[in-house]
């Protein structure tokens, strides 16, 4: 079946030009006009989708040309847009930046797959007539990418914008407006990206400020007309039948553990999991769990609070000893370690893995191809999966021979232009890794985790 819905992709000439601010402002501006706005984010990002959700009131889904097939991406858009009036796709990095020196995972690739018009955001602080050369280069680099309009951010004056518009006019690409430099609303950043949308000091005021700027300085009606040029999206809506006896899967979710793909959680529900959310920072450990999923996030920012949770530490250790599965990614792996080492001292955490962690100065980041090599783990041996890593922490071992106590590495990783390497930790019913897997990269992932929860059930595992 086909669904015709206005779609627009917000791309940048490069990172840092303001595409996130423009995308969020546009989402809220249309939402304030009564439109049901469906947001998406290109690439492996957990933070921007939270801002999208705050701006629109709707779950934001990740689209990814490297981790996911064209069919999966189109189906994601089709499913999410079934009751939407318009879709806004925020791009990643520069328009053509992808995996290594390819277009895989780029905004351009996704725009081509979806046949979506692209709005190119450029930083106009130190450019005038040369903007035409820049736009012409982007417009002709790949003729299959439809650059439908240009948005100038951080312009100096009305006359500055006028010079840029007159220079670009012969290209036949409209300049849709310019946001003044002094009016820019900056969202604060930290080591993994923007501040989280739910952090108290942000509230919703910045989103409405961004929407005010977009409404004042951009032509929203013209942008909506351009969005209507998108081709119809093909897909199917599959009715979901709830499991008669769902497993209860605990999901750690708060300011410390907040990095989850929306699709991962939906696939777990479709596989028969009842998701039980709780906060490791403040909640008691839920009763009657059959398994546990600890996502990534910022445990390092809450080291002391987590260290005081002696009750949670003992309950997690008992849970693991019972044989029920614990799956942890990145920040979740950190929390399952012995604890965090800081200049102020050591903060003991769950103690399920035999190493400590400390924060480094440079990130380990990038897409990664994962092969499951451990025979006795949560996911089928030999499976080829895809995900990404983005972390500053590193492991610290308290022995001269870490291999003597290292748990089995469940994964072999292949990354761009690098030799294969072992990664992750499999110890008993615990599977932990720095890799954030996208469950849509392999259809067996979510069902395998749910089946492990079923297998771990026993009369003695009803409560902690």
N, C-alpha and C positions, 0 to 999 in steps of 0.2 A: 504494500500500500504506500501511497505517497501523501506527504503532508506539506502544504505550502505555509511557511512561516517566515516573516522577516528576520533575517540574521545579519549581523555585522560583526566583523573581527577588528578589534582594536590592536594595532601593531605599532612597534616603535622602530625608529631607525637604528636604535641601539638601546641597551639597558640604561635606565636612569633618566629617560626623557620625559617621564610623567604619564606613561600609558596606563598604569594602575589607577592613578588619580582620575584620569579622564574616564576610564571604564567604570569605576565606582560612581563617579558623578553622573555619568550618563544613565547608569542603571537606576539610581535613585530618582533622577529627574523624570524619567519615563514612568517610574513607579508612582511618583507623586501626581502624575497626570492620569492615573487610573489604569495604566497598562500592567498586565501580568508579565513581568520581565524574568526570563530564564537565563541565569548566568552560567558561564563555563570558563575554565582556565586551561590554556594549553601548557603542557609540561608537568613535571613532578613537583607540584607546589601544594603545601597544606595550609599556608597562611592566607594568601589572597582569597581562596574560596570562603574563608570565614568572614572577610570583609564583604564579599559579594552577598553572602546570606544575610548579613546585617542590613545591607542596602536594599535588598529585594524581598526579604522574607521567604526566600526559596532556597533549597539546597543547591549548591554549586558543584558541578561535576568536572572532573579532570578529563581532558582529551589529550591523547598522546600518540604521535605517529611512530615512535620507536617501541614503546612498550606494548601497544595495542594495534590490532589490525584495522584496515579501513572499515571493514564491516562492523566491528565492535564500536568504533568511534561514531559511525553513522547511526547505529542502533541506540547508542547512548543519547545522542541528540534527539532522535525520533521519540524515544521513550520520555525524556525529560520535558519535551516541548508539547506534550499531548494536550495540555490545557493552558499554554502560554500564548501571549499576543506578540511577543518579540523576543529574540535571543541576542545576548551580547557575549561575545567570546573575547576574553582578555588574552593577548598573546604572551610569548615568552622571549626574553632577550631582544635582539634585533630580528627584523622580519624573516631573514633567511638563515639565521643561526640555528644549527641542528647538531646532531651527534657527530663529533669529530669534524671532518671536512665535508660532511654530507648534509642533505636537507632533512634527513630523518628526525622527527621530533620537532621540527620548526613550525612557526606560525604559518609560513608560506605553504608548507605541505598540507597542513590542516585546512587552510582556506581553499586549496585546490580540491581536496577530497570532498569538501562540503559545498564547493562552488559558491563560497561566501564572499561578498565584497569586503575589501580591506580599507580601513581608515588608518592612514599613516600619521603617527604622532611624531613631530620633530621638535627639538629644542632650538628655539629661534633666538637665543640670547645674543649670539655673536655672528649672525648671518643675515643677509638681505637678498640681493639678486642671486647670489650663489645657491640659494635654496632651490632655484629652478633646476640647476645642474644636479643637485642631490636628489630631488624628486624624480627627474628624468632617469637617473641611474637606477633607482629602485623600481620604476615603472617598466623599464626595458630589460632588467636583469633576467627576469623570467616572465615572458609574455603571458603565461598561463595563470599568473596571479593577477587578479583584478583589483588594482588600486583605484578605489572609487572616490577618494577625497583625502585631503590633507588637513590636519589640525596643528596649529602652531602653538606651542606652549612657551611661556615665559617671554612674551614679546615686550618690547620696551615702550611702545606708544602706538596710537592709532595710525600714525604715518608710517611707522615701521611695518605694521601689518599690511598697509596698503602697498608698500614697495614690494613685499613678498608676493602678494596676490597678483600684482601686475606682471611680475617676473614669471610666475607659474602659469598664468592664464593661457599662453600659447600652447601649452601642453594638453589642454582640454581636461585637466583634472581640477575640480573645484577646491578652493580653500574654504573650509567650513567654519572658520573663525579662529580667533587667537585669544589665549588666556594670558592676562597681564602678569608680568614677572612678580610684581609686588603683591599680587592677590593669591599667589600659590599657597595651597594648604599642604603642609608637609606632614606625612605620617612618620613617626619616629621609627628608627631601625635599631636592630641589635645583630648579634653575630650570625643568626640563621635567617635574617630577613626583617620584614616589617614587624612592628609590635602586633600582638594578637588583637583581633577585633573585639574580644570580650573583656579586654583589660579596662578596669574602672575609669582610668583617666581619659580614655578615648570616648567612651559612651557612644552616642550616635551623632553628636554635634558636628564632628568633622565630616561625616557623610553628607549631612544637609548643607554644610558649607561648600563641599565639592559640587553638589547638585546646583546650588545657587550660582556658582561660577560657570558651570556648563550651560545652564539656562540663560544666563546673561550674555555669554560671549560666543556660544556656538548656535548654529541653526538646527534645532532639534527636528523640525519638520522636514528639512532637506535630508538630514541623516536617516530619518525613518523611511523616506522615499527611496534612498539608496539601499537600505536594508531589504526593501521589498523586491530588489533585483535578484535576491538569492534564489538559487534553484530549489525545487522541491526536494525534501529529504525522504528517502525510502526506508521502510522498516516495518516491524510488526509489534503489536502489543500482546504479550503473552500473559494470560491470567495466572496468578500465583495462588496455589492451593496451600493453606497453612498446614503445617505438620500436626498430626493428631497428638503427638507426644514430643514436643520440641525439647532439645537440650537447652540447658540454661548456661549461657556463655557470658562470663563477666567481662565487661569492657571498662578499663581504667580510663576515666575521662574527666579532666579538670585542667587547670592552668599548667600543670606539670606534664600531663599526658594528653595531647590533643591532636596529634598528627595521624589522621586516618583518612583514607580515601572513602568517599561516600559510597562508591560502588562496592568496596570490600565489605562494608557493613551490610549492604543490601544483599550481596551474594550469600553471606552467612545466613541471613534471615530466609532467603529462598531455599537454602540447603536444609533448613529445619532448626535454626538456632533462635532461641529467644534471647535477645540482647539485654543484659542486666548492667546498667551503667552505675558506676560508683566512683567516688573521689578518693584516691590513696592519700590525699592531703588531709582529709577531714572525715570521711565516712567510715563506718564500721564495715568489715569485710562481709559481703553478702552471703546469706545462707543458701544451701542447696545448689551450689554451682557444680556444673559438670566439666568446665574448662575455663581458661582465663586468657585474655588477649590484652597485652600491654603494648600500646603504640608508642610512637616517638613523641618528642616534645621538649620541654625545658626542665628536666629534673634538677639540673645544676643550679637553677635560680631558686630552688626551694629545698636546698640540701639540708638545712637545719630542721625544717618542719618534717621532712621525710625521715630524718634520723631519729626523731622523737617517737615515731610510730612503732614502738616495740611490740605492740599487740599485732599490728599488721605483719611485721617481720616473722613472728612465730607462726601466724596463721598461714602465710605463704609457704613457709618451710614444711608445715604439716600437710598443706595442700599438695605440694610437690611429692612428698613422701608417699602420699596415698595413690600415686600413679595417674592422677588426673592431669591432662595436658595443660602446659603453660606455653603460649607462643608470645615472643617479645621481639620488638623491632627497635633498634637504635636507642632512644631514651629508655625504652622498656628494658633493653639489655643492660644499660647503665645501672638502672635501679636494681636489677637482679644480682649485680656484682656485690663484692664485699662493702663497697661504699665509694665515696668521692674524696679524693685528696685535694685540699686547697692550701694556700699559704697559711691559713689560720689553723689548720689541723685536719683530722680525718672525721668524716661523717659516715657512720655505719648505716648501710642500707639492708637489702633483703638477705644477702649472704648466700645466695643459691649458686653463684658461679665463683670460681676460686681466684679472681683477680680484683684489683681496685681499678678505678678510673680517675683520670685527671684531665683537665682542659688543656688543649694545645693552642698554639698560635695560628696554625694554618688549617684550613678545612680539608677533609677528604670528601670529594664530591664527584658525582657523575653517574651516568647510566651504567648498569652492569648486567651482563648476561649470566644467569645462575643455573648451574647444573646440580641437582640433588645427588650427592655421592654416598651419603650415609644410608645403610640398608634399614635401620630401625629408627625412623624418625616420623614426624607428623605427615610429611608429604612423600609421594611415591618416589622411590629411588629411580634415577635416570631421567626424571622430569626436567625439562628445559623451561626456565621461568625468566621473567624480566622484572627489573626493579631499578632502584637508584640508591645511592648513598650520599648523605650530606651531614657530616658531623665534625665537631672540633675535638671531641674527647678521644682519649687513647687509653689502652690498657696498661696497667702497672702490676708486675708480678713480684711477689715477695720471696722468690726463690731464684737461685742462680741458674736453675734448669727448668724453665717454665713448661717444657714438653713433658716433664715427669708428672705433672699434675693437670695438664691441659685436657679438657673434655674433647670428645670427637668433633672434628669440624664437619658439619653436614653439607657444606656447599663448596663448589669450585666456581670461582668467579672469573669472567673474562671481561676486561674493560678495554676501552679504546687504546690501541697501540701499546698494550702492556701484557706481560706474560700472565698465564693463569695463576691464581693464588687461592689457598684455602681460606675459608671465612666462616664464622659463626660457631656456635657451641651447642652441642647436643649432649645432654646429661640427664639420664633417666627420662622423665616425661617432659623435660624442659627443652624447647628449641628457641634459641636466641641468636640474633644476628644484627649487624648494623644495616643490613639491606632492608629498604622499604619495598616489599613486593606489591605489585598490582595484581589482585586476584583475577582480573579479566585477562591477564596474560596467559593463563592456563585454566581451562574449565574444571580441573580436578582439585584446585586449591581449597576453595571453600568447602566442598563436600568432604574432602579428606580431613579437614580440621573438625568438622561436625562429627564425622565417623569416629575420630579419635576421642571425642567427648563421650560418645555412646559407649565405646569400648571401655572407657575409664569408669563408667558407672558401676556401682556395686552397692549392696545394702549398707556398707560401712561408710560410703562416701556421700551420704545424704546431707550431712552437715560437716562443718569444720571441726 
